[in-house]
Amino acid sequence: MPEIVVGRDVEDLKKFGTAGTIYIGKHLVGTGEDSHLTTPVLLDVLRPHIITLTGKRGSGKSYSMGIFTEEIMKLPDDIKSNLCVLMIDTQGIFWTMKSPVEINPAFSEWDIKPRGFDVKVYVPAGQSEIFTKAGVAFDGSFSISPSQLTYADWLSIFNIEMNEPLGILLQRVLAKVEGNYSIDDIIDKIKIIQGFEKEKMALENMFESAKYWGIFGEKKMPKILEPGKVSILDVSLTPQSIRALLVALVSRSVFAQRTKARRREELARIEAEKIKRVPMCWIMIDEAHNFIPNVGHTSATDHLLKIVKEGRQPGISLVLATQQPYKLHPDALSQCDLIISHRLTAKADIDALKSIMQTYILFDITKYMDELPRTKGVAIILDDNSERLYKIKIRPRQSWHAGASPVAMETE
């Protein structure tokens, strides 16, 4: 029985067959509890994609994101070496991918075995001790220099308007600091500014509090664009405004590096030369509506929208996982070429999906949701490449999944 390949157009399917695809699940045929598993479902990873991964709480979004990562790490070396993954872990659940899951009776049906994966987990340098005491396995820490931040970044972090006195004061202070400056350097400049006496104390207190966020220091960000590497940034203990800042900085860096690399790759093709490739990057973001919201703006919004609109050419894929797709920026939803939706029940969320892919599905999307069996791991895939909809069941995880809900009772 031939496989179903989602995210791949007819031309690429003829050219590559199933090479450069990852195994994410099986096709569901039938309705409700009478449905049964049939054809393997594969996802293209040769081309860049914008994917919305959604579903209500506990339906399997984070679980599915882990499966994408597992499968990329299992690709043949000649393909894996041209890819890398950056995961933004907002819940502190992906470090367990280093360990194999317990034996699952369903594994025989899926022809897989438990195994751990060599993912690299990084935590903010100022939070290293907390993670160590909690027994969380990580591979390194990172920090950023205040000099990496723009005036707009600080406005967003502190929730300051540029035209109010605090915003004007901040602009004047930043104009006076030079080089690789620290928080203390900024505070020193605040103190010597003339005027703004009331605002000076408020701004100084803001920067004093920034010292305790655990993200400013001399340790650089880890290198993301390395062949076959999976980098997990655990920001679960970091305030949301700072998470958005970190996403802004890394996405800005990845976009710039890949844009530069893409130019070199095109030039090498023209001149028939071989060069060492910079891997294409898959950026996976949990709780994405907090970074690229429908209403409001974060430090990360503009940078993620740039990838949404322009990331295909430099070879950047984006997976936006969210419980509430209606809270996701409409440009992000409209530019998706793949939507993988676990069960949704809220009308606003269903309407958000309906509005962008209703043109080629026969029935209201609610009907397809209702036809799914009442089990975890089932989903529908809306594939804009083939303009088709599939009902699937996501395969079991091979590595340990820490995202399940706790139980207030001891179990064996």
Beta strands, then each sheet from edge to edge (+ up, - down):
strand 1: 4-6
strand 2: 21-29
strand 3: 36-44
strand 4: 50-54
strand 5: 83-89
strand 6: 120-124
strand 7: 140-142
strand 8: 230-234
strand 9: 280-285
strand 10: 316-322
strand 11: 338-341
strand 12: 378-383
strand 13: 388-394
sheet 1: 1+ 3+ 2- 13+ 12- 11+ 4+ 10+ 9+ 5+ 8+ 6+ 7+
end
